[in-house]
Amino acid sequence: MSITPDEARRVAAEADCLHTREEVERELDRLAAEITARHADSNPVFLVVMTGALIPAGHLLTRLDFPLQVDYIHATRYGNETTGGELAWQTEPGIDFADREIIVFDDILDEGVTLAAIVDYCRQRGARRVFTAVLVEKQHERKQGIRTDYVGIQVVDRYVFGYGMDYKGYLRNMAGIYAVKGM
């Protein structure tokens, strides 16, 4: 469902700010410290899940002060919608995963369907170990049994956007994490 820029402006203006830019940046510092402590000597592949993780990954990667390779995968259940559907594989990574440690980084853990499929994908391509990290995890009981190794911020079970997460294709660029009013 496509929206207009005016509707996106209205949604942003009415939204509830759950976490400011400063709060998100603090959590990215903490997340980077945890990842560095565990992976600095493991030559990992940092696998960014497009498109939502693009913005937070850029901020997180500059905080990881150790050798690693970066690649991306594009798999989505949402597209420009507000509810998940069938998983669509759009782009596969180019780096060989054989006997490598992979850190899959996504914007949000909601139900976990996409993240679980990507973890399976990495294992099928020979990854030695697969770790998961998300900027945001929703607090609810609908997760498909997946748990992440690294979580930046826990949020309430509402539709959120900003810092890479979108509302119908818009508002990924908002500095902070916001919840859509009434959702």
Phi, psi and omega in degrees: 000117181273147177235171178265160174302327178296319177295320178299318178299317180297314179300315180296318182293328183269349187292156175267127176282117179269324180214127179286168176304316181297320178294318179296317180299319177299317180291326175294322175301313180297315179300316179298319179297317179295315180294318180298316181301326185265334191239002186301331182251018187251003179051055184281163166260124177265108187258111183270130178269115180279153359261340186300324184277356182305308184291308179295329178296319178301319179288322181288317184301325180290349178264350181267100188263061177205160182293130175204163173250148181241136172215179180219160175224144178239104176225134184215149173249350188255324187057234176254024181260171178256001174231147182282149177230217178292141179288126179248120177271119184250322180215133178258154179292160180257345182279141176287128182268354186306122178058028178251156171269129182245135172247106179275123181243121179237163181288318188213144169254110177253272177269337175093003182297310181296312182299317179298319179295322180290321176300314177300318178304312181298317179296319179296336179264016169090013178301136178293314178214147179234126176246154179236145178218142177224149174290317186230138171236128176282142179268101176195177184256013184271002182297146184273039176084359180270140174237146180262152178283328183224129178233130176282299188223137172267136177232160176294164183278075176226168177282118185247155177212169180104159180053039177110330179279143187247166166239105179051042176090352182245170168074012175299330187277003179291133180274099184132175179241126186236153175248134178295132179298129177081003179236000000 
